[in-house]
Amino acid sequence: MELTHFDDKGNARMVDVTEKEDTVRQAVAKGKIKVSQAVFEAVADKRIAKGDVLTVATTAGVMGAKNTFQIIPMCHILQLTKCAVEWELDGANCEIHCTCTVRCSGKTGVEMEALTGVSVALLTVYDMCKAIDKDMEIGQIYLAEKKGGKSGHIVNTRDI
């Protein structure tokens, strides 16, 4: 398999997708943040001084997905038709799990948008809670599923 973001001289380039057909593309990315018991309870009870953490982080995740092309140099500008950020609270492990689902009809996939969305959402949780806990850990960010395009439907069976 060749690396598509390099020309025949080894220079970085944006892939030309002009001739590709538009297809419906979807990607789902997941990740989590491990927090202290105090942060977990404050987030769950919506008691963080900066506001409702998960609502703000949801908005940040959507904004991150929509602006991926501005921070990852070779990403195309995509007209997203869906971006959903969802949360699951795992009290037993003091973890907050995030899922970002992104969809569009276009010539290139939305994997980077989903991965950026989940990353920015989790970074926002960190930012809003850092006054309480400086030891939070963001991790296990991965592409869980993608649909559309040349490679079709791919599911990553890894558990968070």
C-alpha positions in Angstrom: 0.0 0.0 0.0 1.4 3.4 -1.0 1.3 6.5 1.2 -1.1 8.8 -0.7 0.0 12.1 0.9 3.4 12.1 -0.8 4.3 12.8 -4.4 6.8 10.7 -6.4 9.6 12.9 -5.0 8.6 12.4 -1.4 7.0 15.8 -0.9 3.9 16.1 1.2 0.8 16.8 -0.8 -3.0 17.0 -0.5 -4.5 14.1 -2.4 -6.5 15.1 -5.5 -10.0 13.6 -5.1 -11.5 15.5 -8.1 -12.4 12.5 -10.1 -13.7 10.4 -7.3 -17.5 9.8 -7.0 -19.4 11.3 -4.1 -20.6 8.6 -1.7 -22.1 8.7 1.8 -19.2 8.5 4.3 -19.5 7.9 8.1 -17.0 7.5 10.8 -17.3 6.8 14.5 -14.4 7.6 16.9 -14.2 6.8 20.6 -12.0 7.8 23.5 -12.1 8.4 27.2 -10.8 10.5 30.1 -10.0 9.1 33.5 -10.7 11.5 36.3 -10.7 11.7 40.0 -13.8 10.8 42.0 -14.4 14.4 42.8 -14.4 15.4 39.1 -16.5 12.5 38.2 -19.2 13.4 40.7 -19.0 17.1 39.9 -19.4 16.4 36.1 -22.2 13.9 36.7 -24.0 16.3 39.1 -23.3 19.4 36.8 -21.5 21.2 39.6 -18.4 22.4 37.8 -18.0 26.2 38.2 -17.3 26.8 34.5 -20.7 25.3 33.5 -22.2 22.0 32.2 -19.1 20.2 31.2 -20.6 17.7 28.8 -22.8 20.2 27.0 -19.8 22.5 26.5 -17.6 19.6 25.5 -20.2 18.4 23.0 -20.3 21.8 21.3 -16.4 21.8 21.3 -16.4 18.3 19.7 -18.7 19.4 16.9 -16.7 22.5 16.3 -13.5 20.4 16.2 -14.9 18.0 13.7 -16.1 20.9 11.5 -12.7 22.6 11.6 -10.4 19.6 11.1 -9.2 20.9 7.8 -7.8 23.9 9.6 -5.6 22.0 11.9 -4.6 18.9 10.0 -2.7 20.2 6.9 -3.6 17.6 4.3 -7.3 17.2 5.2 -9.9 18.3 2.7 -12.6 20.8 3.6 -15.8 18.6 4.0 -19.4 19.6 4.2 -20.5 17.6 7.2 -24.1 16.5 7.3 -24.0 15.0 10.7 -21.8 15.3 13.8 -23.0 13.8 17.1 -21.0 13.7 20.3 -22.3 11.3 22.9 -21.2 10.5 26.5 -21.2 7.5 28.8 -20.3 7.9 32.5 -18.4 4.9 34.0 -18.6 5.5 37.7 -16.9 2.2 38.7 -13.7 3.4 36.9 -14.1 7.2 37.2 -14.0 7.4 33.4 -16.0 9.5 30.9 -16.3 7.9 27.5 -16.9 9.9 24.4 -18.2 8.8 21.0 -18.2 11.1 18.0 -20.1 10.1 14.8 -19.6 12.2 11.7 -21.3 11.8 8.3 -21.1 13.5 4.9 -21.7 12.8 1.2 -18.4 13.4 -0.5 -15.2 12.2 -2.2 -13.2 11.5 0.9 -13.7 10.0 4.3 -14.6 11.6 7.6 -12.3 9.5 9.9 -10.1 12.5 10.8 -13.1 14.6 11.6 -14.5 12.0 14.0 -11.1 11.5 15.6 -10.6 15.3 15.9 -14.2 15.7 17.3 -13.7 13.1 20.1 -10.2 14.6 20.9 -11.4 18.2 21.2 -14.4 17.1 23.2 -12.2 15.2 25.7 -9.7 18.1 25.8 -12.6 20.4 26.7 -13.5 18.1 29.6 -9.9 18.4 30.8 -9.9 22.2 30.5 -13.1 22.6 32.4 -12.1 20.3 35.2 -8.4 21.0 35.6 -8.9 23.3 38.6 -10.1 20.2 40.6 -7.8 17.5 39.1 -4.5 18.0 37.3 -3.9 14.2 37.0 -6.7 13.4 34.5 -5.7 11.1 31.6 -7.1 11.3 28.1 -6.6 8.1 26.2 -7.6 5.2 24.0 -8.8 7.4 21.1 -9.4 5.3 18.1 -11.5 4.8 15.0 -14.3 2.4 15.9 -16.1 2.2 12.6 -16.1 3.7 9.1 -18.5 3.3 6.2 -18.3 4.3 2.6 -15.6 4.8 0.1 -13.2 2.3 -1.6 -12.5 0.4 1.6 -16.2 -0.1 2.5 -17.4 -0.9 6.0 -14.8 -1.4 8.6 -15.4 -2.1 12.3 -12.7 -2.0 14.9 -13.6 -4.5 17.6 -11.3 -3.0 20.2 -13.0 -2.2 23.6 -12.3 1.1 25.3 
